[in-house]
Amino acid sequence: MKTVLITGATSGIGLSCARKFAENGDRLILTARSGNKLTEIKDELKAMGADVLTLTFDVRDRNAASLAIKNLPKEWSEIDVLINNAGLALGLEPEYEGNLDDWETMIDTNIKGLLNMTRLIVPGMVERDCGHIINIGSVAGDAAYAGGNVYCATKAAVKALSDGLRIDVANTSIRVTNLKPGLVETNFSNIRFHGDTERAANVYKGIKPLSGDDIADVALYAANAPSHVQIAEVLILATHQASGSVIVRK
Ligand code: 8X3
């Protein structure tokens, strides 16, 4: 049984990971910005018999994150798996027309938020010589696609930060995984298009997209691989998607 901390645990891939790891018998620390949603999910998972602790804070808020992690009850303080899932895309405008607030939110959440959590939790893993960081990257980090610009850059950063961390902990038993999903049908596109549900639905039209569960399955596999096996990076695409920009719709 592992203690697994998941950021952005109230929706999408984060929520799927929470359910899959709970089914696996792990203990969960779930973090997100919405306390109400966290409580709902905690109740759901507790009904399945899972041991769950919730922490309400925004990964962008370095002080709030630090306060929450440093004040973890002793029995929850040894985190075995950190799933850096909190992240988002906003907008699909050409780079010369993008919204600067959107850019800042993506950079602050996808890069700096991930770094905040890594910086807070990995030192304990190093001390114990044990742990696993699973970063949710994206196919978007492999190559830019039209309008992806800043979002793609943040996911390229997730790849570089995963690779860098893997080097920095190579002398320990800690493992670092970068999961790179393609089209996953969650609230992702709805958020990207600021609530334009019709535009969001079009993203998944004519193709069977991945689900959050498909990604959580891979995260669970990586976390439970034998200790000498480091699943360093996995690109997970829908069958009719070949890259960030090649999608065959029928
Ligand atoms: C999400 C995948 O292809 O919509 O990171 O950018 S994609």
Residues whose N, C-alpha, C, O or C-beta is under 5 A from the ligand:
A	BS01	8X3	G137 S138 A140 P181 G182 L183 G244
